[in-house]
Amino acid sequence: MTSRDQQTLKTSFFLKPEASATITVSDSIGNYSDFLGDSLNVFHTDSAFRFELREIILPANDSDTTAAQPVYDKPSLFTTSGVIKHQFNPEFRMRQNSDWLTALFLVCLIVLSWIKFYHLRRIKQLFRAVGARHHVNQLVRDGNLTEERITPGLAFVYIVGLAVLVHQFGFETISSWLGIRKPGLIFAMILGAISILWLIKVLTIRGTGIIFRTKQDTSELILTNLIFNAAGGIVIFPLVLTGYYSGNLPILKIAVIVLLVVMCLRFFRSMVVGFAAQTFSVLYLFLYLCTLEILPVLFLYRLVTLAD
């Protein structure tokens, strides 16, 4: 190696190596936002990078491969519990509360509050007369209950309670008979029918008392009916009120059972009054008990069975 070559090698060792020249390449795409698909930048229909799947071509099979696969008929590790299936039937849906019936309930509450505040002693005598017949004499000595101020109020409470029970259990049946779907109109008809039947019953008893000349016995019979009806109305009213607004049908059925028990007690007490009268016709007593006492009980029982 010559001296010139050695000098060149030494100088090149200390010289800084020069970087290779970069080649500038221009990008033809100025904005890449067209290729970012989101809620702001949607894909353009004329995009050069659009990809569409036209069809899927599957390899053709010469035979059915599913039939050749083994069938596993062994019991599964996951077994169902022994749950018994039950059939669910639609339940009876109580109708919505009505303002007109709420007003009647308020009137009944006001009447009962007034009677309890001013005539509590007479109410106690009333329930004693239900338990034993000899307490009726004490009730009569203190005043004629059929002509007192509390009698219309007690009768109103009884009629409203009975009408609500008939309306709740016999609405569909009565509606199909009459072709009326308005609850208020049907309730008014039931209320009027019960009032008219009670008036006819009282007039019939008074008329027969005049015919057979048994005014004293018929007066006791009317008083007996009034005592049991008033006591039954006071007892069933809280049950009717609770069952109606809670939509609990068993509570209303309990009210019906209580009312049927009161009617049965009234039936036997009427028999005792009739047989005790010497001038009272046994045939008339039998006809009266069959037509005016037994038929309402059978009608109410039929409505309850139809509701079930």
C-alpha atoms as a printed R data frame, in Angstrom:
    type eleno elety resid chain resno        x       y      z
1   ATOM     1    CA   MET     A     1    0.000   0.000  0.000
2   ATOM     2    CA   THR     A     2    1.399   3.329 -0.998
3   ATOM     3    CA   SER     A     3    1.732   6.313  1.225
4   ATOM     4    CA   ARG     A     4   -1.077   8.035 -0.621
5   ATOM     5    CA   ASP     A     5   -3.484   5.220  0.084
6   ATOM     6    CA   GLN     A     6   -2.544   5.140  3.753
7   ATOM     7    CA   GLN     A     7   -3.178   8.874  4.082
8   ATOM     8    CA   THR     A     8   -6.550   8.555  2.421
9   ATOM     9    CA   LEU     A     9   -7.542   5.705  4.794
10  ATOM    10    CA   LYS     A    10   -6.637   7.717  7.864
11  ATOM    11    CA   THR     A    11   -8.546  10.762  6.782
12  ATOM    12    CA   SER     A    12  -11.591   8.735  5.859
13  ATOM    13    CA   PHE     A    13  -11.614   7.134  9.336
14  ATOM    14    CA   PHE     A    14  -12.144  10.492 11.045
15  ATOM    15    CA   LEU     A    15  -14.553  11.894  8.525
16  ATOM    16    CA   LYS     A    16  -18.333  11.807  9.347
17  ATOM    17    CA   PRO     A    17  -20.172   9.466  7.047
18  ATOM    18    CA   GLU     A    18  -22.612  11.142  4.790
19  ATOM    19    CA   ALA     A    19  -26.257  10.041  4.860
20  ATOM    20    CA   SER     A    20  -27.725   8.590  1.771
21  ATOM    21    CA   ALA     A    21  -29.972  10.892 -0.165
22  ATOM    22    CA   THR     A    22  -33.769  10.412  0.620
23  ATOM    23    CA   ILE     A    23  -36.140  10.056 -2.227
24  ATOM    24    CA   THR     A    24  -39.371  12.106 -1.778
25  ATOM    25    CA   VAL     A    25  -42.542  10.216 -2.717
26  ATOM    26    CA   SER     A    26  -45.778  12.179 -3.108
27  ATOM    27    CA   ASP     A    27  -49.052  10.645 -1.640
28  ATOM    28    CA   SER     A    28  -51.923  10.737 -4.083
29  ATOM    29    CA   ILE     A    29  -54.530  10.522 -1.273
30  ATOM    30    CA   GLY     A    30  -54.884  13.786  0.548
31  ATOM    31    CA   ASN     A    31  -57.523  12.854  3.160
32  ATOM    32    CA   TYR     A    32  -58.066   9.440  4.734
33  ATOM    33    CA   SER     A    33  -61.294  10.411  6.526
34  ATOM    34    CA   ASP     A    34  -63.321   8.921  3.706
35  ATOM    35    CA   PHE     A    35  -62.141   5.453  4.729
36  ATOM    36    CA   LEU     A    36  -63.068   5.801  8.425
37  ATOM    37    CA   GLY     A    37  -66.691   4.774  8.655
38  ATOM    38    CA   ASP     A    38  -68.529   6.049 11.727
39  ATOM    39    CA   SER     A    39  -71.517   8.239 12.621
40  ATOM    40    CA   LEU     A    40  -69.792  11.319 11.169
41  ATOM    41    CA   ASN     A    41  -67.835   9.853  8.268
42  ATOM    42    CA   VAL     A    42  -69.944   7.372  6.363
43  ATOM    43    CA   PHE     A    43  -68.736   5.229  3.550
44  ATOM    44    CA   HIS     A    44  -69.091   6.727  0.108
45  ATOM    45    CA   THR     A    45  -70.660   4.653 -2.579
46  ATOM    46    CA   ASP     A    46  -67.826   5.417 -5.003
47  ATOM    47    CA   SER     A    47  -65.054   4.409 -2.616
48  ATOM    48    CA   ALA     A    48  -62.206   2.557 -4.305
49  ATOM    49    CA   PHE     A    49  -61.791   0.360 -1.190
50  ATOM    50    CA   ARG     A    50  -65.398  -0.818 -0.986
51  ATOM    51    CA   PHE     A    51  -65.814  -4.540 -0.314
52  ATOM    52    CA   GLU     A    52  -69.015  -6.431 -0.978
53  ATOM    53    CA   LEU     A    53  -69.792 -10.085 -0.400
54  ATOM    54    CA   ARG     A    54  -71.735 -11.190 -3.427
55  ATOM    55    CA   GLU     A    55  -72.270 -14.863 -2.641
56  ATOM    56    CA   ILE     A    56  -70.938 -17.722 -0.574
57  ATOM    57    CA   ILE     A    57  -69.960 -20.827 -2.464
58  ATOM    58    CA   LEU     A    58  -69.877 -23.964 -0.341
59  ATOM    59    CA   PRO     A    59  -68.271 -27.197 -1.442
60  ATOM    60    CA   ALA     A    60  -70.767 -29.667 -2.801
61  ATOM    61    CA   ASN     A    61  -71.152 -32.912 -0.855
62  ATOM    62    CA   ASP     A    62  -71.796 -36.117 -2.654
63  ATOM    63    CA   SER     A    63  -73.564 -37.668  0.331
64  ATOM    64    CA   ASP     A    64  -75.368 -36.574  3.460
65  ATOM    65    CA   THR     A    65  -72.727 -36.312  6.158
66  ATOM    66    CA   THR     A    66  -75.207 -35.826  8.993
67  ATOM    67    CA   ALA     A    67  -76.574 -39.331  8.602
68  ATOM    68    CA   ALA     A    68  -73.091 -40.811  8.882
69  ATOM    69    CA   GLN     A    69  -72.392 -39.110 12.194
70  ATOM    70    CA   PRO     A    70  -72.887 -41.205 15.344
71  ATOM    71    CA   VAL     A    71  -76.060 -40.740 17.364
72  ATOM    72    CA   TYR     A    72  -75.574 -40.250 21.098
73  ATOM    73    CA   ASP     A    73  -78.598 -41.673 22.886
74  ATOM    74    CA   LYS     A    74  -77.059 -41.746 26.327
75  ATOM    75    CA   PRO     A    75  -78.806 -39.820 29.128
76  ATOM    76    CA   SER     A    76  -77.644 -36.258 29.529
77  ATOM    77    CA   LEU     A    77  -75.765 -35.052 32.577
78  ATOM    78    CA   PHE     A    78  -78.182 -32.123 32.835
79  ATOM    79    CA   THR     A    79  -81.573 -33.411 33.922
80  ATOM    80    CA   THR     A    80  -84.681 -31.379 34.615
81  ATOM    81    CA   SER     A    81  -86.217 -31.319 38.054
82  ATOM    82    CA   GLY     A    82  -89.498 -33.046 38.746
83  ATOM    83    CA   VAL     A    83  -91.646 -29.956 38.324
84  ATOM    84    CA   ILE     A    84  -95.321 -30.707 37.810
85  ATOM    85    CA   LYS     A    85  -96.933 -28.613 35.113
86  ATOM    86    CA   HIS     A    86 -100.100 -26.837 36.117
87  ATOM    87    CA   GLN     A    87 -102.650 -25.262 33.869
88  ATOM    88    CA   PHE     A    88 -103.293 -21.616 34.655
89  ATOM    89    CA   ASN     A    89 -106.832 -20.407 34.170
90  ATOM    90    CA   PRO     A    90 -107.907 -16.761 34.184
91  ATOM    91    CA   GLU     A    91 -109.148 -15.611 37.567
92  ATOM    92    CA   PHE     A    92 -112.227 -13.595 38.266
93  ATOM    93    CA   ARG     A    93 -111.419  -9.907 38.020
94  ATOM    94    CA   MET     A    94 -113.340  -7.567 40.226
95  ATOM    95    CA   ARG     A    95 -114.817  -4.563 38.531
96  ATOM    96    CA   GLN     A    96 -113.445  -1.128 39.217
97  ATOM    97    CA   ASN     A    97 -114.809   0.912 42.069
98  ATOM    98    CA   SER     A    98 -117.566   3.361 41.217
99  ATOM    99    CA   ASP     A    99 -118.118   6.790 42.668
100 ATOM   100    CA   TRP     A   100 -121.849   6.305 43.087
101 ATOM   101    CA   LEU     A   101 -121.291   3.237 45.249
102 ATOM   102    CA   THR     A   102 -118.683   5.107 47.278
103 ATOM   103    CA   ALA     A   103 -121.312   7.764 47.979
104 ATOM   104    CA   LEU     A   104 -123.741   5.089 49.200
105 ATOM   105    CA   PHE     A   105 -121.083   3.622 51.474
106 ATOM   106    CA   LEU     A   106 -120.397   7.060 52.921
107 ATOM   107    CA   VAL     A   107 -124.100   7.555 53.609
108 ATOM   108    CA   CYS     A   108 -124.209   4.166 55.357
109 ATOM   109    CA   LEU     A   109 -121.194   5.091 57.480
110 ATOM   110    CA   ILE     A   110 -122.822   8.381 58.457
111 ATOM   111    CA   VAL     A   111 -126.062   6.598 59.383
112 ATOM   112    CA   LEU     A   112 -124.248   3.976 61.469
113 ATOM   113    CA   SER     A   113 -122.205   6.669 63.225
114 ATOM   114    CA   TRP     A   114 -125.363   8.620 64.045
115 ATOM   115    CA   ILE     A   115 -127.121   5.493 65.364
116 ATOM   116    CA   LYS     A   116 -124.122   4.495 67.478
117 ATOM   117    CA   PHE     A   117 -123.796   7.968 68.987
118 ATOM   118    CA   TYR     A   118 -127.478   8.594 69.795
119 ATOM   119    CA   HIS     A   119 -129.089   5.121 69.963
120 ATOM   120    CA   LEU     A   120 -126.392   2.729 71.172
121 ATOM   121    CA   ARG     A   121 -128.698   1.349 73.864
122 ATOM   122    CA   ARG     A   122 -131.322   0.359 71.282
123 ATOM   123    CA   ILE     A   123 -128.668  -1.394 69.169
124 ATOM   124    CA   LYS     A   124 -127.616  -3.468 72.181
125 ATOM   125    CA   GLN     A   125 -131.248  -4.414 72.791
126 ATOM   126    CA   LEU     A   126 -131.535  -5.300 69.110
127 ATOM   127    CA   PHE     A   127 -128.708  -7.838 69.243
128 ATOM   128    CA   ARG     A   128 -130.034  -9.285 72.515
129 ATOM   129    CA   ALA     A   129 -133.392  -9.819 70.809
130 ATOM   130    CA   VAL     A   130 -131.627 -11.778 68.071
131 ATOM   131    CA   GLY     A   131 -130.176 -14.152 70.646
132 ATOM   132    CA   ALA     A   132 -133.351 -14.805 72.626
133 ATOM   133    CA   ARG     A   133 -137.030 -14.185 72.009
134 ATOM   134    CA   HIS     A   134 -137.833 -12.907 75.515
135 ATOM   135    CA   HIS     A   135 -135.568  -9.888 74.906
136 ATOM   136    CA   VAL     A   136 -138.041  -8.752 72.255
137 ATOM   137    CA   ASN     A   137 -140.450  -7.798 75.041
138 ATOM   138    CA   GLN     A   138 -137.844  -5.428 76.516
139 ATOM   139    CA   LEU     A   139 -137.327  -3.953 73.064
140 ATOM   140    CA   VAL     A   140 -141.077  -3.397 72.684
141 ATOM   141    CA   ARG     A   141 -141.515  -1.894 76.172
142 ATOM   142    CA   ASP     A   142 -138.935   0.812 75.467
143 ATOM   143    CA   GLY     A   143 -140.651   1.789 72.231
144 ATOM   144    CA   ASN     A   144 -142.012   0.540 68.944
145 ATOM   145    CA   LEU     A   145 -138.938  -0.171 66.833
146 ATOM   146    CA   THR     A   146 -140.899  -0.152 63.587
147 ATOM   147    CA   GLU     A   147 -141.824   3.509 64.114
148 ATOM   148    CA   GLU     A   148 -138.538   4.881 65.474
149 ATOM   149    CA   ARG     A   149 -136.114   7.156 63.628
150 ATOM   150    CA   ILE     A   150 -133.365   4.560 63.457
151 ATOM   151    CA   THR     A   151 -135.542   2.085 61.529
152 ATOM   152    CA   PRO     A   152 -135.181   3.708 58.058
153 ATOM   153    CA   GLY     A   153 -131.419   4.010 58.580
154 ATOM   154    CA   LEU     A   154 -131.026   0.364 59.586
155 ATOM   155    CA   ALA     A   155 -133.205  -0.729 56.683
156 ATOM   156    CA   PHE     A   156 -131.115   1.364 54.274
157 ATOM   157    CA   VAL     A   157 -127.858  -0.211 55.485
158 ATOM   158    CA   TYR     A   158 -129.312  -3.712 55.122
159 ATOM   159    CA   ILE     A   159 -130.698  -3.095 51.627
160 ATOM   160    CA   VAL     A   160 -127.438  -1.537 50.389
161 ATOM   161    CA   GLY     A   161 -125.350  -4.409 51.761
162 ATOM   162    CA   LEU     A   162 -127.639  -7.035 50.237
163 ATOM   163    CA   ALA     A   163 -127.750  -5.179 46.907
164 ATOM   164    CA   VAL     A   164 -123.944  -5.003 46.740
165 ATOM   165    CA   LEU     A   165 -123.662  -8.764 47.303
166 ATOM   166    CA   VAL     A   166 -126.257  -9.517 44.632
167 ATOM   167    CA   HIS     A   167 -124.535  -7.068 42.280
168 ATOM   168    CA   GLN     A   168 -121.083  -8.590 42.789
169 ATOM   169    CA   PHE     A   169 -122.106 -12.224 42.412
170 ATOM   170    CA   GLY     A   170 -124.962 -11.886 39.942
171 ATOM   171    CA   PHE     A   171 -123.828  -9.049 37.669
172 ATOM   172    CA   GLU     A   172 -123.035 -11.256 34.664
173 ATOM   173    CA   THR     A   173 -126.201 -13.328 35.075
174 ATOM   174    CA   ILE     A   174 -128.521 -10.350 35.503
175 ATOM   175    CA   SER     A   175 -126.759  -8.493 32.695
176 ATOM   176    CA   SER     A   176 -127.290 -11.422 30.326
177 ATOM   177    CA   TRP     A   177 -130.960 -11.648 31.348
178 ATOM   178    CA   LEU     A   178 -131.698  -7.954 30.865
179 ATOM   179    CA   GLY     A   179 -129.170  -7.171 28.125
180 ATOM   180    CA   ILE     A   180 -127.737  -4.220 30.098
181 ATOM   181    CA   ARG     A   181 -124.005  -3.695 30.644
182 ATOM   182    CA   LYS     A   182 -124.075  -0.561 32.807
183 ATOM   183    CA   PRO     A   183 -123.175  -1.461 36.429
184 ATOM   184    CA   GLY     A   184 -124.856   1.612 37.886
185 ATOM   185    CA   LEU     A   185 -128.175   0.918 36.190
186 ATOM   186    CA   ILE     A   186 -128.131  -2.747 37.202
187 ATOM   187    CA   PHE     A   187 -127.327  -1.832 40.818
188 ATOM   188    CA   ALA     A   188 -130.182   0.684 40.881
189 ATOM   189    CA   MET     A   189 -132.546  -1.994 39.576
190 ATOM   190    CA   ILE     A   190 -131.341  -4.479 42.214
191 ATOM   191    CA   LEU     A   191 -131.719  -1.867 44.960
192 ATOM   192    CA   GLY     A   192 -135.227  -1.014 43.799
193 ATOM   193    CA   ALA     A   193 -136.236  -4.671 43.461
194 ATOM   194    CA   ILE     A   194 -135.106  -5.507 47.014
195 ATOM   195    CA   SER     A   195 -136.933  -2.473 48.422
196 ATOM   196    CA   ILE     A   196 -140.134  -3.319 46.547
197 ATOM   197    CA   LEU     A   197 -140.012  -6.975 47.611
198 ATOM   198    CA   TRP     A   198 -139.536  -5.994 51.247
199 ATOM   199    CA   LEU     A   199 -142.466  -3.572 51.029
200 ATOM   200    CA   ILE     A   200 -144.643  -6.252 49.417
201 ATOM   201    CA   LYS     A   201 -143.628  -8.677 52.152
202 ATOM   202    CA   VAL     A   202 -144.625  -6.270 54.937
203 ATOM   203    CA   LEU     A   203 -147.918  -5.381 53.251
204 ATOM   204    CA   THR     A   204 -148.703  -9.063 52.718
205 ATOM   205    CA   ILE     A   205 -148.129  -9.855 56.388
206 ATOM   206    CA   ARG     A   206 -150.273  -6.905 57.485
207 ATOM   207    CA   GLY     A   207 -153.018  -7.857 55.044
208 ATOM   208    CA   THR     A   208 -153.155 -11.435 56.214
209 ATOM   209    CA   GLY     A   209 -153.146 -10.227 59.810
210 ATOM   210    CA   ILE     A   210 -156.266  -8.192 59.082
211 ATOM   211    CA   ILE     A   211 -157.915 -11.105 57.281
212 ATOM   212    CA   PHE     A   212 -157.155 -13.696 59.974
213 ATOM   213    CA   ARG     A   213 -157.574 -11.153 62.829
214 ATOM   214    CA   THR     A   214 -154.088 -11.736 64.177
215 ATOM   215    CA   LYS     A   215 -152.761  -8.200 64.283
216 ATOM   216    CA   GLN     A   216 -150.689  -8.745 67.412
217 ATOM   217    CA   ASP     A   217 -149.018 -11.868 66.049
218 ATOM   218    CA   THR     A   218 -148.347 -10.309 62.659
219 ATOM   219    CA   SER     A   219 -146.876  -7.243 64.356
220 ATOM   220    CA   GLU     A   220 -144.479  -9.508 66.246
221 ATOM   221    CA   LEU     A   221 -143.647 -11.282 62.991
222 ATOM   222    CA   ILE     A   222 -142.858  -7.979 61.272
223 ATOM   223    CA   LEU     A   223 -140.773  -6.902 64.258
224 ATOM   224    CA   THR     A   224 -138.876 -10.216 64.152
225 ATOM   225    CA   ASN     A   225 -138.051  -9.712 60.475
226 ATOM   226    CA   LEU     A   226 -136.940  -6.155 61.155
227 ATOM   227    CA   ILE     A   227 -134.704  -7.212 64.057
228 ATOM   228    CA   PHE     A   228 -132.880  -9.882 62.086
229 ATOM   229    CA   ASN     A   229 -132.560  -7.738 58.962
230 ATOM   230    CA   ALA     A   230 -131.163  -4.791 60.917
231 ATOM   231    CA   ALA     A   231 -128.696  -6.959 62.834
232 ATOM   232    CA   GLY     A   232 -127.620  -8.744 59.656
233 ATOM   233    CA   GLY     A   233 -127.096  -5.446 57.842
234 ATOM   234    CA   ILE     A   234 -124.854  -4.122 60.626
235 ATOM   235    CA   VAL     A   235 -122.775  -7.329 60.674
236 ATOM   236    CA   ILE     A   236 -122.263  -7.730 56.918
237 ATOM   237    CA   PHE     A   237 -121.599  -4.061 56.144
238 ATOM   238    CA   PRO     A   238 -117.902  -4.079 57.239
239 ATOM   239    CA   LEU     A   239 -117.357  -7.319 55.294
240 ATOM   240    CA   VAL     A   240 -119.008  -5.905 52.185
241 ATOM   241    CA   LEU     A   241 -117.003  -2.690 52.428
242 ATOM   242    CA   THR     A   242 -113.690  -4.522 52.911
243 ATOM   243    CA   GLY     A   243 -114.321  -7.156 50.265
244 ATOM   244    CA   TYR     A   244 -115.470  -4.653 47.655
245 ATOM   245    CA   TYR     A   245 -112.523  -2.265 47.878
246 ATOM   246    CA   SER     A   246 -109.867  -4.946 48.400
247 ATOM   247    CA   GLY     A   247 -111.152  -7.068 45.536
248 ATOM   248    CA   ASN     A   248 -111.037 -10.120 47.819
249 ATOM   249    CA   LEU     A   249 -113.832 -12.445 46.766
250 ATOM   250    CA   PRO     A   250 -113.607 -14.794 49.812
251 ATOM   251    CA   ILE     A   251 -114.497 -11.887 52.126
252 ATOM   252    CA   LEU     A   252 -117.663 -11.271 50.124
253 ATOM   253    CA   LYS     A   253 -118.456 -14.982 50.325
254 ATOM   254    CA   ILE     A   254 -118.097 -14.813 54.101
255 ATOM   255    CA   ALA     A   255 -120.603 -11.945 54.083
256 ATOM   256    CA   VAL     A   256 -122.997 -14.107 52.057
257 ATOM   257    CA   ILE     A   257 -122.585 -16.984 54.528
258 ATOM   258    CA   VAL     A   258 -123.307 -14.655 57.459
259 ATOM   259    CA   LEU     A   259 -126.385 -13.344 55.673
260 ATOM   260    CA   LEU     A   260 -127.631 -16.873 54.967
261 ATOM   261    CA   VAL     A   261 -127.168 -17.798 58.635
262 ATOM   262    CA   VAL     A   262 -129.172 -14.723 59.676
263 ATOM   263    CA   MET     A   263 -131.927 -15.664 57.222
264 ATOM   264    CA   CYS     A   264 -132.057 -19.202 58.605
265 ATOM   265    CA   LEU     A   265 -132.330 -17.889 62.167
266 ATOM   266    CA   ARG     A   266 -135.091 -15.540 61.048
267 ATOM   267    CA   PHE     A   267 -136.854 -18.474 59.403
268 ATOM   268    CA   PHE     A   268 -136.870 -20.544 62.599
269 ATOM   269    CA   ARG     A   269 -137.897 -17.563 64.734
270 ATOM   270    CA   SER     A   270 -140.830 -16.918 62.380
271 ATOM   271    CA   MET     A   271 -141.887 -20.544 62.768
272 ATOM   272    CA   VAL     A   272 -141.819 -20.179 66.546
273 ATOM   273    CA   VAL     A   273 -143.941 -17.028 66.371
274 ATOM   274    CA   GLY     A   274 -146.389 -18.678 63.984
275 ATOM   275    CA   PHE     A   275 -146.852 -21.861 65.979
276 ATOM   276    CA   ALA     A   276 -147.227 -19.893 69.215
277 ATOM   277    CA   ALA     A   277 -150.270 -18.060 67.849
278 ATOM   278    CA   GLN     A   278 -153.466 -20.013 68.548
279 ATOM   279    CA   THR     A   279 -155.524 -18.258 65.884
280 ATOM   280    CA   PHE     A   280 -152.758 -18.429 63.291
281 ATOM   281    CA   SER     A   281 -153.400 -20.750 60.343
282 ATOM   282    CA   VAL     A   282 -150.745 -23.437 59.928
283 ATOM   283    CA   LEU     A   283 -151.422 -23.562 56.187
284 ATOM   284    CA   TYR     A   284 -150.899 -19.826 55.902
285 ATOM   285    CA   LEU     A   285 -147.700 -20.106 57.915
286 ATOM   286    CA   PHE     A   286 -146.400 -22.814 55.574
287 ATOM   287    CA   LEU     A   287 -147.223 -20.780 52.458
288 ATOM   288    CA   TYR     A   288 -145.701 -17.656 53.962
289 ATOM   289    CA   LEU     A   289 -142.459 -19.388 54.928
290 ATOM   290    CA   CYS     A   290 -142.137 -21.017 51.513
291 ATOM   291    CA   THR     A   291 -142.805 -17.910 49.453
292 ATOM   292    CA   LEU     A   292 -141.409 -15.043 51.515
293 ATOM   293    CA   GLU     A   293 -138.568 -16.673 53.460
294 ATOM   294    CA   ILE     A   294 -137.204 -19.672 51.565
295 ATOM   295    CA   LEU     A   295 -137.258 -18.300 48.014
296 ATOM   296    CA   PRO     A   296 -134.942 -15.302 48.719
297 ATOM   297    CA   VAL     A   297 -132.442 -17.650 50.371
298 ATOM   298    CA   LEU     A   298 -132.512 -20.011 47.392
299 ATOM   299    CA   PHE     A   299 -132.145 -17.101 44.973
300 ATOM   300    CA   LEU     A   300 -129.088 -15.732 46.795
301 ATOM   301    CA   TYR     A   301 -127.532 -19.204 46.994
302 ATOM   302    CA   ARG     A   302 -128.089 -19.677 43.262
303 ATOM   303    CA   LEU     A   303 -126.311 -16.418 42.456
304 ATOM   304    CA   VAL     A   304 -123.281 -17.448 44.510
305 ATOM   305    CA   THR     A   305 -123.070 -20.834 42.783
306 ATOM   306    CA   LEU     A   306 -123.350 -19.195 39.362
307 ATOM   307    CA   ALA     A   307 -120.496 -16.818 40.257
308 ATOM   308    CA   ASP     A   308 -118.253 -19.788 41.071
